[in-house]
Amino acid sequence: MAEVHIVGQIVGASGFQQRNLFCKWGVEVGQSWDRLEGADMGQTHVDHPEEGEMAVWAHPIDLHYACKGLSGWPKIHFQVWHQDIHGRSDICGYSFCHIPSSPGMHTLDAVTWSLEGSLLERVSAFFIGGSPRLKLEEVVHTPGDRFRLQTVSGGVIHLELGIVLKDFSKYNVRYN
């Protein structure tokens, strides 16, 4: 079987109005993929950047997959959260991006979005906190009903990923 190694880091995030940010992440693959090593989900620490500065997480990612086919190529999904002064956590952005399919080092930016919510939900969030959340978090990374959501753009998650492909040429898979 062909193999894919994904080594890198979630560098951090910028452009968020909130501070005290942390990120929950996970990698989704198709049925023809098997994870051989590494954690396919995790959470960063909380960072409190200065005003206008980037939140720095430097959270490592190290995954090793074997695949029988190219369908279901890995994609990584994110939830960016913030903690308020009372230690309560609230969602402030969702995002996902496909893992690059060519070998080498890649710098990626994943733009986040959040649910806009109704007027009542926005007023409630302003006074008592608690932004609107997705009922099914799979909507973030699966095609389908995402176009029905009313969203607001958020900040950007910065990644650095190194991709190593093994034995793809053995199975007549070419890449540039």
Number of C-alpha atoms within 10 A of each C-alpha: 13 18 18 23 20 22 17 20 18 21 20 22 26 19 15 21 10 15 21 18 27 24 25 15 18 15 19 18 17 14 12 13 22 14 15 13 12 14 13 16 14 14 15 18 13 17 19 16 16 10 9 11 13 20 23 20 20 16 16 16 19 15 18 19 19 18 20 13 15 13 12 13 18 20 17 18 21 23 22 26 20 22 18 13 8 6 9 11 16 17 20 25 26 29 21 21 17 15 17 18 15 14 17 12 15 14 13 18 17 19 19 23 20 23 19 16 17 11 9 9 14 16 13 14 14 11 8 8 15 16 19 18 16 13 7 7 12 12 15 19 19 12 9 9 9 13 9 7 13 12 15 12 14 19 22 21 27 21 20 18 23 19 20 16 19 14 12 15 11 10 11 8 11 9 10 5
